[in-house]
Amino acid sequence: MTVKDGDIRLLASKVMDDVPEGGGGPTGNSIVWGASNAIFPDITEVDRAGGDVSIRQLFAAVQTPDVEPLMDANIILSAMPDDPNVNVTLASCGVFAKRTEIAAAIAAYLIPGTEWGGFLLENHVQGQAAIHIFHRPGTPAPTIGRTLVLVANEGAANEVLQYVRVLRVETETQNFTYSVSGGYVDYQASVTRCEIMPRLRTAFAGSPPSRTFVRDQGKTKIRDTTVADAATYYGAQTLSAAVTLGENVLRVSSIYTQLVPSSRTESVALDQRPAGVRQLTLATAPRDIKVAAAPHTRRIRVSQENRGYSWVHILRPFPAPNTVAVSFQILGIWYTATDNGQGELTGSAVGTVNYNNGSISVTLPELPDDGSSIIFQWGEASAFVNRSGATGWRLPEHALRLDHQGIKRGTLSIKWQSGGVLRTATDNDGQLQGDAKGEINYASGALLLSPKYMPDAGGQFAIEYDYANIIEKNMVVTPDAGGFATVNFDTEPAAGSVSISWITVRNLSASSGASSAGTAAGKNTSNTSKVSYMPQVPPVAPPATTSRVPLSGNDIYAKYMAPGGTRVLTQEAVYIEVIAAYAPDGYHYPVPDATGVTWSEGDYAQGQISIGGTTYRRWGTSINNGSLGS
């Protein structure tokens, strides 16, 4: 007999309620198809305001009068709740699992790890918001954001576990005393007070102070946590883009669903200054203060302690607009957000950038992967000088001499193409007007041209003008006592067309101390001056040059990561650290030629190699190292 649609049913579990004994195995009661509240009850106003997690155990079954096999079966969520604040998720569990076990499996993103190097100091009561850890001086205390697990009666039937997150840490070294041979001996121990969230749900028995720093047998253990991420959940999401038959890539609105509701939100405090309690004056002269910095890149490690949506940082040196990029990893895929030059981050994340003080705030769409990094990349404006508005900067100029002399006044016209538009400049009493500036010397035909619009590539200037015949005449004039002479022309000259040259006279002495008359003077005609001259274009100021190279992390020595050859065993590229060398034109990185350089396993393990007589360290070997010298 064929298995029909009505033969496939969902069976309720023994206890269909949110109580510790909920679930517990299948029953023969079928879930009524399409009935309201057949699985979950209505959402109360309290649950809608504060959130709630409802867990129900269901079983799929085939009920037929014979043993006809069901070839295959699957279960899906065919529709999403109309309320966007409600999420439905499927997960597999044991056949006879109870609600407490199912809830523990859902919360098992973090699992207990190794025992912490300390123990709970004395008893802690239910509702307590802080715990005290007794540990040896010098051993690390839990960091802020760390998740610990308190385990009471470990391995017993009444075992109690509670995960707590550290919000604040205060460590104090105290003196304790123990009795020995009728006397008293003091010893020191560290006591760390950790504010936690949530509060303790039950009382936990602690241990008294011990000079051996050993926890009492049977008392509460403090364990570190490890990311397990072993559970698998199934849900549904709406498509964000239409798909056609045969496509292998789907775009959905989100790949996340909510398991445990939370009313907590993250808010950043950027560029906030606490209230001052006193004034402080710092002298700025005559001493100089030099601060070492590693610009261009910065990364923040993502761990259990700081994993969140919002991230803030101060970029040094201050970033230039349109140079900031923030990269982050979610579910193994890297995403990037960039600034738009207006102080806003756009792309895969949102945020703000203050170019004046370097502060940056970025909010990610989802939690970044544990163990990944938030990477900031930026360029600084202090590495160059913007001279575009300086008064000494001049447009390109062209100095040339026309084919003819004696240019007629007002007839010069210059045309050229710029950006596909015809540009024109004309003469106005020796000065160019229109789309260019400059001047024209009518007599010599010398032209100085400074276009306001640059000619197109391969373009030419079309120059039109009228010219007249040049009249040349040698004249004898006698200067007066003041050195002035009057020149009379036969006809009235055209304005701007007069050019005069003359011969200078020198007295040559026949012997030392003697004098000679002007009639015995020789005439040197090699020194001739002219009234007209070719305008000179001032030389262009040399551009400022700077060294801009990638730098490593937040290393104060600002080392450069350069190619260092190939590892023989794996044929992978190896990089080396190079320290900046000073030169008069700035700091530069002497990158060696690593062509043909190979790293043996001994060189790779030692972390250094000699290239060109200089020993370099392998990148990542240690923090503050570089080229060791020859």
Residue pairs with C-beta under 8 A, 6 or more apart in sequence:
1 64
1 65
1 66
1 68
2 68
3 62
3 64
3 68
3 70
7 62
7 63
7 64
8 60
8 61
8 62
8 70
8 73
9 30
9 31
9 60
9 61
9 62
9 63
10 30
10 31
10 58
10 59
10 60
10 61
11 26
11 27
11 28
11 29
11 30
11 31
11 58
11 59
11 60
11 61
12 26
12 27
12 29
12 30
12 31
12 58
12 59
13 22
13 23
13 24
13 25
13 26
13 27
13 56
13 57
13 58
13 59
14 23
14 24
14 25
14 26
14 27
15 21
15 22
15 23
15 24
15 99
16 22
16 39
16 56
18 53
18 54
18 55
18 99
19 99
20 98
20 99
20 100
21 98
21 99
22 55
22 56
22 57
22 98
22 99
23 55
23 56
23 57
23 93
23 96
23 97
23 98
23 99
23 101
23 102
24 57
24 96
24 97
24 98
25 57
25 95
25 96
26 59
26 61
26 95
30 63
31 38
31 39
31 58
32 38
39 56
39 58
40 54
40 56
41 54
43 52
43 83
43 86
44 52
48 85
50 261
50 263
51 260
51 261
51 262
51 263
52 261
53 103
53 259
53 260
53 261
55 99
55 102
55 103
55 106
57 93
57 97
57 99
57 102
59 95
60 73
60 75
62 70
62 73
75 90
76 234
76 236
77 88
77 90
77 234
77 235
77 236
78 236
79 236
80 88
80 236
80 237
80 238
81 87
81 88
87 235
87 257
87 258
87 259
88 235
88 236
89 233
89 234
89 235
89 257
89 259
90 233
90 234
90 235
91 102
91 105
91 106
91 231
91 232
91 233
91 234
92 232
93 101
93 102
93 105
94 101
97 105
105 231
106 231
106 259
106 260
107 163
107 260
108 228
108 230
108 231
109 227
109 228
109 229
109 231
110 147
110 149
110 163
110 225
110 226
110 227
110 228
110 304
111 225
111 226
111 228
112 149
112 151
112 161
112 223
112 224
112 225
112 226
113 223
113 224
113 225
113 226
114 223
114 224
115 221
115 222
115 223
115 224
116 133
116 135
116 142
116 148
116 222
116 223
116 224
117 135
117 136
117 139
117 140
118 133
118 134
118 135
118 136
118 139
118 192
118 213
118 222
119 133
119 134
119 135
119 206
119 207
119 215
119 216
119 219
119 220
119 221
119 222
120 131
120 132
120 133
120 134
120 150
120 204
120 205
120 206
120 207
120 215
120 219
120 220
120 222
121 132
121 133
121 134
121 191
121 206
121 207
121 208
121 209
122 132
122 206
122 207
122 208
123 203
123 204
123 205
123 206
124 131
124 132
124 200
124 203
124 204
124 206
124 220
125 200
125 203
126 200
126 201
126 202
126 203
127 199
127 200
128 199
128 200
129 195
129 196
129 197
129 199
129 200
130 193
130 194
130 195
130 196
131 150
131 164
131 193
131 194
131 196
131 200
132 191
132 192
132 193
132 194
132 206
133 141
133 142
133 191
133 192
133 194
133 222
134 189
134 190
134 191
134 207
134 209
134 210
134 213
135 141
135 189
135 190
135 192
135 213
136 189
136 190
136 213
137 173
137 188
137 189
137 190
138 190
139 190
141 169
141 171
141 190
141 192
141 194
142 148
142 166
142 169
142 192
142 194
143 166
143 169
143 305
144 166
144 167
144 168
144 169
144 305
145 165
145 166
145 303
145 304
145 305
145 306
145 307
146 165
146 166
146 224
146 304
146 305
147 163
147 164
147 165
147 166
147 225
147 304
148 163
148 164
148 166
148 194
148 222
148 223
148 224
148 225
149 161
149 162
149 163
149 164
149 222
149 223
149 224
149 225
150 160
150 161
150 162
150 164
150 200
150 204
150 220
150 221
150 222
151 159
151 160
151 161
151 220
151 221
151 222
151 223
152 159
152 160
152 161
152 202
152 204
152 205
152 220
152 221
153 159
153 160
153 218
154 221
160 202
160 204
162 200
162 201
162 202
162 204
163 225
164 196
164 197
164 198
164 200
165 196
165 197
166 194
166 195
166 196
166 305
167 194
167 195
167 196
167 197
168 194
168 195
169 192
169 193
169 194
169 195
170 192
170 193
171 190
171 191
171 192
171 193
172 190
172 191
172 192
172 193
173 188
173 189
173 190
173 191
174 188
174 189
174 190
174 191
175 186
175 187
175 188
176 186
176 187
176 188
176 189
176 209
176 211
177 184
177 185
177 186
177 187
178 184
178 185
178 187
178 211
179 185
187 211
189 209
189 211
189 213
204 220
205 218
205 219
205 220
206 219
206 220
207 215
207 216
207 219
207 220
208 216
210 216
215 221
225 304
227 304
227 370
233 257
233 259
235 257
237 252
237 253
237 254
237 255
237 257
238 252
238 253
239 250
239 251
239 252
239 253
240 251
240 252
240 253
241 251
243 250
243 251
255 331
256 366
266 308
266 309
266 310
266 363
267 310
268 310
268 312
268 361
268 363
270 312
270 352
270 354
270 359
270 361
271 354
271 357
271 359
292 556
292 557
292 558
293 316
293 317
293 556
293 558
294 551
294 552
294 553
294 554
294 555
294 556
294 558
295 316
295 317
295 378
295 380
295 551
295 558
296 377
296 378
296 379
296 380
296 550
296 551
297 375
297 376
297 377
297 550
297 551
297 552
297 553
298 313
298 315
298 375
298 376
298 553
298 554
299 373
299 374
299 375
299 376
299 553
300 306
300 311
300 313
300 373
300 374
300 376
301 371
301 373
302 368
302 369
302 370
302 371
302 372
302 373
302 374
303 370
303 371
304 370
307 367
307 368
307 370
308 367
309 363
309 364
309 366
309 367
310 361
310 362
310 363
310 364
311 361
311 362
311 363
311 364
311 374
312 359
312 360
312 361
312 362
313 359
313 360
313 376
314 357
314 358
314 359
314 360
315 324
315 353
315 358
315 359
315 360
315 376
315 378
316 358
317 358
317 380
317 382
318 355
318 356
318 357
318 358
318 380
318 381
318 382
319 339
319 353
319 355
319 358
319 360
319 378
319 379
319 380
319 381
320 355
320 378
320 379
320 380
320 381
321 339
321 341
321 342
321 343
321 355
322 338
322 339
322 340
322 341
323 339
323 378
323 379
323 380
324 338
324 339
324 345
324 353
324 360
324 376
324 377
324 378
325 336
325 337
325 338
325 339
325 376
325 377
325 378
326 336
326 337
326 338
326 345
326 349
326 351
326 360
326 362
326 374
326 375
326 376
326 377
327 334
327 335
327 336
327 374
327 375
327 377
328 334
328 335
328 348
328 349
328 364
328 368
328 372
328 373
328 374
328 375
329 335
329 368
329 369
329 372
329 373
330 364
330 365
330 366
330 367
330 368
330 369
331 369
332 369
335 347
335 348
335 349
336 347
336 348
337 345
337 346
337 347
337 348
337 349
337 350
337 351
337 362
338 345
338 346
338 347
339 345
339 346
339 353
340 346
343 352
343 353
343 354
343 355
344 350
344 351
344 352
344 353
345 351
345 352
345 353
345 360
345 362
348 365
349 362
349 363
349 364
349 365
350 362
350 363
351 360
351 361
351 362
351 363
352 360
352 361
353 359
353 360
354 360
355 381
360 376
362 374
368 374
379 548
383 546
383 548
384 544
384 546
385 544
387 393
387 544
392 541
393 541
394 450
394 538
394 540
395 450
395 451
395 452
396 450
396 451
396 454
397 438
397 448
397 449
397 450
397 537
398 447
398 448
398 449
398 450
398 451
398 461
399 446
399 447
399 448
399 449
399 534
399 535
399 536
399 537
400 446
400 447
400 449
401 444
401 445
401 446
401 447
401 534
402 445
402 446
402 447
402 463
402 465
403 445
404 445
404 465
404 467
405 443
405 444
405 445
405 467
405 470
406 442
406 443
406 445
406 467
406 468
406 469
406 470
406 494
406 497
407 440
407 442
407 445
407 465
407 466
407 467
407 497
408 442
408 465
408 466
408 467
408 468
408 494
409 427
409 429
409 430
409 442
409 494
409 495
409 496
410 426
410 427
410 428
410 429
411 427
411 464
411 465
411 466
412 426
412 427
412 432
412 440
412 447
412 463
412 464
412 465
413 424
413 425
413 426
413 427
413 463
413 464
413 465
414 424
414 425
414 426
414 432
414 436
414 449
414 461
414 462
414 463
414 464
415 422
415 423
415 424
415 425
415 461
415 462
415 464
416 422
416 423
416 451
416 455
416 456
416 459
416 460
416 461
416 462
417 423
417 455
417 456
417 459
418 435
418 451
418 453
418 454
418 455
418 456
418 459
419 453
419 456
420 456
421 453
423 434
423 435
423 436
423 451
423 452
423 453
424 434
424 435
425 432
425 433
425 434
425 435
425 436
425 438
425 449
425 451
426 432
426 433
426 434
427 433
427 440
427 465
429 496
430 439
430 440
430 441
430 442
430 496
431 437
431 438
431 439
431 440
432 438
432 439
432 440
432 449
435 451
435 452
435 453
436 449
436 450
436 451
436 452
437 450
437 452
438 447
438 448
438 449
438 450
439 447
439 448
439 535
440 446
440 447
440 448
441 447
441 496
441 532
441 533
442 494
442 495
442 496
442 497
443 496
443 497
443 498
443 499
443 532
444 499
444 532
444 534
445 467
446 532
446 533
446 534
446 535
447 463
448 535
448 537
449 461
455 461
468 494
468 497
471 491
473 490
475 487
475 488
477 485
477 486
477 487
478 485
479 485
487 500
498 531
499 530
499 531
499 532
500 530
500 531
501 528
501 529
501 530
501 531
502 528
502 529
503 523
503 525
503 528
504 524
504 527
504 529
505 518
505 521
505 523
506 521
506 522
506 523
506 524
507 516
507 518
507 521
508 516
508 520
508 521
508 522
509 515
509 516
510 516
510 520
545 585
545 586
546 586
547 580
547 586
547 587
547 588
547 589
549 560
549 589
550 560
550 561
551 558
551 559
551 560
552 558
552 559
552 560
552 561
552 577
552 619
555 623
555 624
556 624
557 579
557 624
557 626
558 580
559 577
559 578
559 579
559 580
559 626
560 577
560 578
560 579
560 580
560 589
560 591
561 575
561 576
561 577
561 578
561 619
562 575
562 576
562 577
562 578
562 589
562 591
562 592
562 594
563 573
563 574
563 575
563 576
563 594
564 574
564 575
564 576
564 594
564 597
564 599
564 609
564 611
564 616
564 618
564 619
565 573
565 574
565 594
565 596
565 597
565 598
565 599
565 609
565 611
566 572
566 573
566 574
566 597
566 598
566 599
567 573
567 574
567 598
567 599
567 604
568 598
568 599
568 600
568 601
569 601
569 604
574 599
574 604
574 618
574 619
575 618
575 619
575 620
576 592
576 594
576 609
576 611
576 616
576 617
576 618
576 619
576 627
577 616
577 617
577 618
577 619
577 621
577 625
577 626
577 627
578 589
578 590
578 591
578 592
578 616
578 626
578 627
579 589
579 626
579 627
580 587
580 588
580 589
581 587
581 588
581 589
581 590
592 611
592 612
592 614
592 616
593 611
593 612
594 611
597 609
597 611
599 609
599 618
603 609
604 618
607 617
607 618
607 621
607 622
608 615
608 616
608 617
608 618
608 621
608 628
609 615
609 616
609 618
610 616
610 630
613 630
614 627
614 628
614 629
614 630
615 627
615 628
615 629
615 630
616 626
616 627
616 628
617 625
617 626
617 627
617 628
